Amino acid sequence: MNPQGYETLPGTDEVYRDRSLGLVVFGVIEILIGAFCALLVPLAHALVAFPFVLRSLLPALRSIPPKLREAAAVLGAGPWKVWQTVDLPILGRALVVGAVFAFTISLGEFGATLFVARPQTPTMPLAIYRFLGQPGAANYGQAMAMSSILMLVSATGFMFIEKFRLGHGGEF
């Protein structure tokens, strides 16, 4: 009913206002979901790579003598300055190794990406999977070319990591 007390017939302005409001709300929700879905792939890759980064950083963190931090604090350095002048130079190599390792792990990640990626934005492993799932020699050739590029980039990353190795041991 409208304010005059009459029933509103379908097709009048009030019905159209309700429908347009619903379309606007639906559009806003779709935009928010799309923005959230765009963050799911980097979030999934970060969760997959985090244990590997932690594994490369933890030995370097444990190797920092507490007396170095204490000496910097006694000399008047605040917590940020201690981190900047004591911890960061020691952790520099491990941070670079962790970042490159996370990049190479993320580059080839298939499992987590398969569940969260949208069809409009596939990653390289998903594109390889799609090409291999389609019949034809051209699709197979494209999948092998993409696999070779993926392997080359990953091998380059691991060779870059080897440049940071200290001596012949397993430390960075």
C-alpha positions, -999 to 999 in steps of 0.1 A, spaced: 0 0 0 11 35 -7 7 65 17 -28 73 2 -40 38 12 -42 23 -23 -26 -10 -31 4 -7 -55 0 -26 -87 30 -46 -101 50 -24 -125 46 8 -107 75 31 -95 77 16 -60 83 -19 -73 110 -7 -96 126 12 -68 127 -20 -47 142 -39 -76 169 -13 -84 179 -11 -47 183 -49 -47 204 -47 -79 226 -20 -63 231 -41 -31 238 -72 -52 264 -53 -73 282 -40 -42 283 -75 -27 297 -89 -59 324 -62 -60 334 -69 -24 334 -107 -30 355 -101 -62 380 -80 -42 382 -106 -15 387 -134 -40 416 -115 -55 433 -116 -21 427 -153 -16 454 -165 -40 483 -145 -24 470 -154 10 470 -191 1 505 -189 -13 517 -170 18 503 -197 40 519 -225 20 553 -207 18 554 -195 55 568 -227 70 597 -227 44 605 -191 51 604 -198 89 627 -227 84 653 -205 67 649 -176 92 648 -196 125 685 -207 126 696 -171 118 674 -157 146 688 -183 170 723 -175 161 721 -138 173 738 -136 206 715 -119 232 746 -100 245 747 -80 212 712 -68 217 718 -60 254 750 -41 245 731 -20 220 703 -13 245 728 -3 272 745 21 248 711 38 244 696 23 213 658 18 213 641 -14 202 638 -2 166 674 9 165 685 -25 180 666 -43 153 680 -20 126 717 -21 136 720 -56 152 694 -80 140 688 -69 104 725 -72 93 727 -107 107 693 -117 93 699 -101 58 710 -132 40 683 -154 56 656 -129 47 667 -129 10 669 -167 10 634 -169 26 620 -144 1 634 -162 -29 624 -196 -15 588 -183 -9 587 -170 -45 598 -203 -60 574 -223 -38 546 -199 -47 554 -200 -83 548 -237 -86 520 -240 -61 491 -259 -75 470 -275 -47 459 -244 -28 455 -224 -59 432 -249 -75 407 -243 -48 408 -205 -45 417 -191 -80 390 -178 -102 388 -190 -138 395 -155 -151 429 -153 -134 447 -186 -135 482 -191 -123 508 -208 -145 504 -242 -128 466 -240 -134 471 -230 -170 494 -260 -174 468 -282 -158 441 -269 -182 463 -274 -213 470 -309 -203 433 -316 -197 425 -307 -233 431 -330 -262 455 -321 -290 492 -318 -297 492 -280 -296 478 -280 -261 504 -305 -250 531 -284 -265 519 -253 -248 518 -271 -215 554 -283 -219 566 -248 -229 550 -233 -199 564 -261 -177 599 -254 -191 596 -217 -183 584 -225 -148 613 -249 -143 638 -223 -156 625 -195 -133 625 -219 -103 660 -232 -110 673 -196 -114 658 -188 -80 675 -217 -64 708 -209 -80 704 -173 -67 699 -188 -32 731 -209 -35 751 -176 -40 742 -167 -4 755 -200 11 784 -195 35 813 -220 30 804 -256 25 780 -260 53 742 -258 52 740 -223 66 732 -191 47 
